[in-house]
Amino acid sequence: MNNYKGNFDFISDYVARGWAMNLSDSSPVEVSLIVNDKLIKKVKANKFRKDILTKEIHPDGHCGFEIDIPEGIMIYDKENIVNIFVDNDSKKEINNSPKSFCQEGFLKESKNIVQNQLEQEIYKILLVGLPKSGTSILTYTLGDLFKEKEVFFEPKGNHGLSDIDFHRKVIKTNKTVVTKSLFFPSLPNKLKSISNFYNKKIWIYRDPRDWMISEFFYFWYKDHNPNPELFKLALKQVEKKEQNPDEIPLHKIFEFRTNFTNGIYHKWIDRLTSQLDELPDDWFKLKYENFVDKEFTALEQYLNIKINKEDTSKVPTHLNRVVRTKKYGNWRRWFNQEDVEHFSPLLNPLLEKLNYDPNDWNLTPVTKLPANEGSEYMKKLFY
């Protein structure tokens, strides 16, 4: 490589790792990931490598790289050839490049391991759903069923369904694992591959009309960094609606929720239904409404475990902020007739896909709305 030196160490969990350096100076070099003769991405080789520093190969050890390989790049049932070049120059390929990688073999091995664990009653449970769809309470309800277990609550945050490396590690423990990961339709995910690391997979979803309301109110949580001025305006309108529910349609209040007025609720739910349609048969689809009503027969059969109905409403103290009503059907009180006319054309096809009655838009007339479900909840989150 003339003025360059480096090594392609290994590929693990869809990440290519190694190091590369410029022999002329200590500035980071750019390396290129090539898969099956196609340039995938370029990164700076500037991650700290203690081993390289200890061996005095590089003056400060900041010459490592870790390159994520997108799931769709690899070809099933085929040896994929992975190269690492310096500066995308085919004449400057680092040591031990190329390497071959067989995605199918990697996934089959993982799936066999977790299936064998299931025979030993070692459960590896993955729970997925949109934010505000009941994922938190379901996670701790199932976690409480096992004595020896590890519970992972939204590991890697919003990108939890993209980090194959993390989920791969659940195979290595002999304890039952319950992992909750949120589904964000606007973000890429590697769910197809990640699901191979679990022997039980559950997707929880709820009535889109209730979900929209919960998502709107939870948006004002302080850690989401909401706009203070928009919060004040939204709060004022919510307080007015609580005193006179028919006066203000909820879809007008939604306009204070950043990006909520461009149909994000419709796009998110539409993407959700598409994702649910793509799930393999070994996934269990759970309605939030069935969970609230403690209709667990089908879920118990899927898990082969008896669920304690007394523990299904418990949420850890540090997560009390997420709890708003623990009920469903609240849209019947919060919507008015204008909301029905506004939302029904958008949501009816989605309601039908999710097995909700698209003809049921019956409202429950009320003279006031409880502040603890609206304005007080908003203030608790914001302050």
C-alpha positions as CSV (number, residue, x, y, z in Angstrom):
1,M,0.0,0.0,0.0
2,N,3.0,2.2,-0.2
3,N,2.3,5.1,2.3
4,Y,-0.5,3.2,4.0
5,K,-0.7,0.4,6.5
6,G,-3.7,-1.5,8.0
7,N,-5.6,-4.7,8.7
8,F,-9.1,-6.0,8.0
9,D,-9.6,-7.8,11.3
10,F,-13.0,-9.5,11.0
11,I,-16.7,-9.2,10.1
12,S,-19.1,-9.7,13.0
13,D,-22.9,-9.0,13.2
14,Y,-22.8,-7.0,9.9
15,V,-20.0,-4.8,11.1
16,A,-16.6,-4.7,9.4
17,R,-13.8,-3.9,11.8
18,G,-10.1,-3.1,11.4
19,W,-7.6,-0.3,11.3
20,A,-5.7,1.8,8.8
21,M,-3.2,4.6,8.9
22,N,-1.1,6.9,6.9
23,L,2.7,6.3,7.3
24,S,3.5,9.9,6.4
25,D,1.5,11.6,9.1
26,S,-0.9,10.8,11.9
27,S,-4.0,12.3,10.3
28,P,-6.9,9.8,9.9
29,V,-7.3,8.1,6.5
30,E,-10.6,7.4,4.8
31,V,-11.4,3.8,4.1
32,S,-14.0,2.4,1.7
33,L,-16.3,-0.6,2.2
34,I,-16.8,-2.6,-1.0
35,V,-19.3,-5.4,-1.0
36,N,-19.5,-7.6,-4.1
37,D,-17.6,-5.0,-6.2
38,K,-20.0,-2.2,-5.1
39,L,-19.0,0.8,-3.0
40,I,-21.2,0.9,0.1
41,K,-19.8,3.7,2.2
42,K,-16.7,5.6,3.3
43,V,-15.6,6.4,6.9
44,K,-12.7,7.9,8.6
45,A,-10.4,5.4,10.4
46,N,-10.2,7.4,13.6
47,K,-11.6,5.1,16.4
48,F,-9.3,4.5,19.3
49,R,-7.5,1.2,19.3
50,K,-5.7,0.5,22.6
51,D,-3.9,-2.6,21.1
52,I,-2.5,-0.6,18.2
53,L,-1.2,2.1,20.7
54,T,0.3,-0.5,23.0
55,K,2.2,-2.1,20.1
56,E,3.4,1.4,19.2
57,I,2.1,1.0,15.6
58,H,0.3,4.3,15.7
59,P,1.2,7.4,17.8
60,D,-2.1,7.8,19.5
61,G,-4.1,4.7,18.5
62,H,-6.9,6.6,16.7
63,C,-6.9,4.6,13.5
64,G,-9.6,2.0,13.9
65,F,-12.8,1.6,11.9
66,E,-16.2,-0.1,12.4
67,I,-18.4,0.0,9.3
68,D,-22.0,-1.0,9.5
69,I,-23.0,-3.2,6.5
70,P,-26.7,-2.5,5.5
71,E,-28.8,-5.6,5.8
72,G,-30.1,-5.5,2.2
73,I,-26.6,-5.5,0.7
74,M,-25.8,-9.1,1.5
75,I,-27.1,-11.8,-0.8
76,Y,-28.6,-14.9,0.8
77,D,-27.2,-18.3,0.0
78,K,-24.0,-16.9,-1.4
79,E,-20.5,-16.0,-0.2
80,N,-20.4,-12.2,-0.2
81,I,-17.0,-10.7,-0.9
82,V,-16.1,-7.7,1.3
83,N,-13.1,-5.5,0.6
84,I,-11.6,-2.6,2.5
85,F,-9.6,0.0,0.4
86,V,-7.9,3.2,1.5
87,D,-9.3,6.2,-0.3
88,N,-11.4,4.0,-2.6
89,D,-8.2,3.1,-4.5
90,S,-8.2,-0.6,-5.6
91,K,-4.4,-0.5,-5.5
92,K,-4.5,0.3,-1.8
93,E,-6.3,-2.7,-0.3
94,I,-5.4,-3.3,3.4
95,N,-4.0,-6.5,4.8
96,N,-6.4,-9.5,5.1
97,S,-8.8,-7.9,2.6
98,P,-11.0,-9.2,1.1
99,K,-13.1,-11.4,3.4
100,S,-16.1,-13.5,2.6
101,F,-19.3,-13.5,4.6
102,C,-22.4,-15.8,4.3
103,Q,-25.5,-14.1,5.7
104,E,-27.7,-17.2,5.5
105,G,-25.3,-19.3,7.5
106,F,-24.9,-16.6,10.1
107,L,-28.7,-16.3,10.6
108,K,-29.4,-20.1,10.5
109,E,-26.8,-20.7,13.2
110,S,-28.3,-18.0,15.4
111,K,-31.8,-19.3,14.9
112,N,-30.8,-22.9,15.8
113,I,-29.2,-21.7,19.0
114,V,-32.2,-19.8,20.3
115,Q,-34.5,-22.6,19.3
116,N,-32.4,-25.0,21.4
117,Q,-32.5,-22.6,24.2
118,L,-36.3,-22.6,24.1
119,E,-36.3,-26.4,24.5
120,Q,-34.4,-25.7,27.8
121,E,-37.1,-23.1,28.7
122,I,-34.7,-20.2,28.2
123,Y,-36.9,-17.6,26.5
124,K,-35.5,-14.9,24.3
125,I,-38.5,-12.5,23.9
126,L,-38.5,-9.5,21.6
127,L,-41.3,-7.0,22.1
128,V,-41.9,-4.4,19.4
129,G,-44.5,-1.6,18.8
130,L,-45.0,2.1,18.1
131,P,-44.2,4.5,20.9
132,K,-47.3,4.8,23.2
133,S,-48.8,1.5,22.1
134,G,-48.4,-0.4,25.4
135,T,-44.8,-1.7,25.0
136,S,-43.6,-0.6,28.4
137,I,-46.3,-2.3,30.5
138,L,-46.1,-5.4,28.4
139,T,-42.4,-5.6,28.9
140,Y,-42.5,-5.6,32.6
141,T,-45.6,-7.8,32.8
142,L,-43.7,-10.5,30.9
143,G,-40.4,-9.9,32.7
144,D,-42.1,-10.5,36.0
145,L,-43.0,-14.0,34.9
146,F,-39.3,-15.2,35.2
147,K,-36.9,-15.3,38.1
148,E,-33.7,-15.5,36.2
149,K,-33.9,-13.0,33.4
150,E,-32.5,-9.8,31.9
151,V,-34.8,-7.0,30.8
152,F,-33.5,-4.6,28.1
153,F,-35.7,-1.5,27.9
154,E,-35.2,0.3,24.6
155,P,-31.5,-0.6,24.1
156,K,-29.8,1.8,21.7
157,G,-32.8,4.2,21.9
158,N,-34.6,5.0,18.7
159,H,-32.1,2.9,16.8
160,G,-32.7,-0.3,18.7
161,L,-34.0,-2.1,15.6
162,S,-30.9,-1.3,13.6
163,D,-28.1,-2.5,16.0
164,I,-27.6,-6.1,15.1
165,D,-24.5,-6.3,17.2
166,F,-26.5,-5.7,20.4
167,H,-29.3,-8.2,19.7
168,R,-26.8,-10.9,18.7
169,K,-25.5,-10.8,22.3
170,V,-28.8,-12.1,23.8
171,I,-27.8,-15.5,22.4
172,K,-24.8,-15.7,24.7
173,T,-26.6,-15.5,28.0
174,N,-28.2,-18.6,29.5
175,K,-30.9,-16.4,31.2
176,T,-34.3,-15.6,29.8
177,V,-34.1,-12.2,28.0
178,V,-37.0,-9.7,27.4
179,T,-36.0,-6.9,25.0
180,K,-38.3,-4.0,24.2
181,S,-37.5,-2.1,21.0
182,L,-39.6,0.7,19.6
183,F,-40.6,0.8,15.9
184,F,-40.1,4.1,14.2
185,P,-41.6,4.0,10.6
186,S,-39.3,6.9,9.5
187,L,-36.1,5.1,10.5
188,P,-34.5,2.1,8.8
189,N,-34.4,-1.2,10.6
190,K,-32.9,-4.7,10.4
191,L,-35.8,-6.4,12.0
192,K,-35.8,-9.4,9.6
193,S,-32.3,-10.4,10.8
194,I,-32.7,-9.3,14.4
195,S,-35.7,-11.5,14.9
196,N,-33.5,-14.6,14.3
197,F,-31.9,-13.9,17.7
198,Y,-35.2,-14.4,19.6
199,N,-37.4,-17.5,19.9
200,K,-40.5,-15.5,20.8
201,K,-41.5,-12.3,19.1
202,I,-44.5,-10.1,20.0
203,W,-45.8,-7.0,18.3
204,I,-48.3,-4.9,20.2
205,Y,-50.5,-2.3,18.5
206,R,-53.5,-0.3,19.4
207,D,-56.5,1.6,17.8
208,P,-54.9,4.4,15.7
209,R,-57.3,6.9,17.1
210,D,-56.2,6.3,20.7
211,W,-52.6,6.1,19.6
212,M,-52.7,9.5,18.0
213,I,-54.0,11.1,21.2
214,S,-51.4,9.4,23.4
215,E,-48.6,10.2,21.1
216,F,-49.7,13.8,20.9
217,F,-49.7,14.3,24.7
218,Y,-46.4,12.4,25.3
219,F,-44.7,14.6,22.7
220,W,-44.5,17.3,25.3
221,Y,-42.1,15.3,27.6
222,K,-39.2,17.6,28.5
223,D,-36.5,15.2,27.2
224,H,-38.1,15.5,23.7
225,N,-37.1,19.2,23.8
226,P,-40.5,20.6,22.7
227,N,-40.8,24.2,21.7
228,P,-41.9,26.1,24.9
229,E,-44.0,28.6,23.0
230,L,-45.8,25.9,21.1
231,F,-46.3,24.0,24.4
232,K,-48.0,27.1,25.9
233,L,-50.3,27.5,22.9
234,A,-51.2,23.8,22.8
235,L,-51.8,23.7,26.6
236,K,-54.2,26.7,26.4
237,Q,-56.2,25.0,23.7
238,V,-56.3,21.7,25.6
239,E,-57.6,23.4,28.7
240,K,-60.3,25.1,26.6
241,K,-61.3,21.8,25.1
242,E,-61.5,20.2,28.6
243,Q,-64.0,22.8,29.6
244,N,-66.1,22.5,26.4
245,P,-65.2,19.3,24.5
246,D,-67.4,20.2,21.4
247,E,-65.9,23.6,20.9
248,I,-62.5,22.7,19.6
249,P,-61.8,19.7,17.3
250,L,-58.7,17.7,18.4
251,H,-57.2,17.7,14.9
252,K,-56.8,21.5,15.2
253,I,-54.9,21.1,18.5
254,F,-52.7,18.5,16.8
255,E,-51.4,21.3,14.7
256,F,-49.2,22.5,17.6
257,R,-47.4,19.1,17.5
258,T,-44.4,19.6,15.3
259,N,-44.8,17.7,12.0
260,F,-48.1,16.3,13.1
261,T,-50.1,18.3,10.6
262,N,-48.5,16.8,7.5
263,G,-50.2,13.5,8.0
264,I,-47.4,11.9,10.1
265,Y,-50.0,9.9,12.0
266,H,-51.4,8.5,8.8
267,K,-48.0,7.7,7.4
268,W,-46.8,6.1,10.6
269,I,-49.8,3.8,10.9
270,D,-49.8,3.0,7.2
271,R,-46.1,1.9,7.6
272,L,-47.0,0.0,10.7
273,T,-49.7,-2.0,8.8
274,S,-47.2,-2.8,6.0
275,Q,-44.6,-4.0,8.5
276,L,-47.2,-6.2,10.3
277,D,-48.2,-7.7,6.9
278,E,-44.5,-8.6,6.3
279,L,-44.0,-10.4,9.6
280,P,-43.3,-14.1,9.5
281,D,-45.8,-16.5,11.0
282,D,-43.7,-17.0,14.2
283,W,-44.6,-13.5,15.4
284,F,-47.5,-13.0,17.7
285,K,-49.6,-9.9,17.1
286,L,-51.2,-8.5,20.2
287,K,-53.9,-5.9,20.4
288,Y,-53.4,-3.4,23.2
289,E,-57.2,-3.6,23.9
290,N,-56.9,-7.4,24.5
291,F,-54.1,-6.8,26.9
292,V,-56.0,-4.2,28.9
293,D,-59.0,-6.6,29.0
294,K,-56.7,-9.3,30.2
295,E,-57.6,-11.6,27.3
296,F,-54.5,-13.7,27.4
297,T,-55.5,-17.1,26.2
298,A,-53.9,-16.8,22.8
299,L,-50.8,-15.1,24.2
300,E,-50.4,-17.8,26.9
301,Q,-50.7,-20.5,24.2
302,Y,-48.0,-18.8,22.1
303,L,-45.6,-18.4,25.1
304,N,-46.7,-21.6,26.8
305,I,-46.7,-19.6,30.0
306,K,-49.5,-18.7,32.4
307,I,-49.7,-14.9,32.8
308,N,-50.6,-13.4,36.2
309,K,-53.5,-11.2,35.5
310,E,-53.0,-9.3,38.8
311,D,-49.6,-7.9,37.6
312,T,-50.6,-6.5,34.2
313,S,-51.2,-2.9,35.4
314,K,-47.9,-2.4,37.2
315,V,-45.3,0.0,35.8
316,P,-42.0,0.7,37.6
317,T,-42.0,4.0,39.5
318,H,-39.3,5.5,37.3
319,L,-41.7,5.0,34.3
320,N,-44.8,6.5,35.9
321,R,-44.6,9.4,33.4
322,V,-45.6,7.2,30.5
323,V,-48.9,6.2,32.2
324,R,-51.9,8.3,31.1
325,T,-55.1,6.3,31.4
326,K,-54.4,2.5,31.1
327,K,-57.7,2.4,29.1
328,Y,-58.8,2.5,25.5
329,G,-61.6,4.1,23.6
330,N,-60.7,7.6,24.9
331,W,-61.0,9.0,21.4
332,R,-64.8,8.6,21.7
333,R,-64.7,11.4,24.3
334,W,-61.8,13.5,22.9
335,F,-63.0,13.6,19.3
336,N,-65.9,15.7,18.2
337,Q,-68.0,15.3,15.0
338,E,-65.6,17.5,13.0
339,D,-62.8,15.1,14.0
340,V,-64.8,12.2,12.8
341,E,-65.3,13.9,9.4
342,H,-61.6,14.8,9.3
343,F,-60.1,11.5,10.3
344,S,-62.4,8.8,9.0
345,P,-61.4,9.0,5.3
346,L,-57.7,8.8,6.3
347,L,-58.0,6.1,8.9
348,N,-60.8,3.8,7.7
349,P,-58.5,1.7,5.4
350,L,-56.0,1.3,8.2
351,L,-58.6,0.5,10.8
352,E,-59.8,-2.3,8.6
353,K,-56.3,-3.7,8.1
354,L,-55.7,-3.7,11.8
355,N,-59.0,-5.5,12.4
356,Y,-60.9,-2.6,13.9
357,D,-64.4,-1.7,12.8
358,P,-64.1,1.1,10.2
359,N,-67.8,1.8,10.6
360,D,-67.7,2.4,14.3
361,W,-67.1,6.1,14.9
362,N,-69.6,6.4,17.7
363,L,-68.8,9.2,20.1
364,T,-69.5,9.4,23.8
365,P,-70.9,12.9,24.6
366,V,-69.3,14.5,27.7
367,T,-69.7,18.0,29.2
368,K,-66.0,18.0,30.4
369,L,-62.8,16.1,29.9
370,P,-60.5,15.1,32.8
371,A,-57.5,17.3,33.1
372,N,-55.3,14.4,34.4
373,E,-55.6,12.9,30.9
374,G,-54.8,16.2,29.1
375,S,-53.5,19.5,30.5
376,E,-52.3,18.2,33.8
377,Y,-50.5,15.3,32.1
378,M,-48.9,17.7,29.7
379,K,-47.6,19.9,32.5
380,K,-46.3,16.9,34.4
381,L,-44.3,15.9,31.4
382,F,-43.1,19.3,30.4
383,Y,-42.0,20.5,33.8
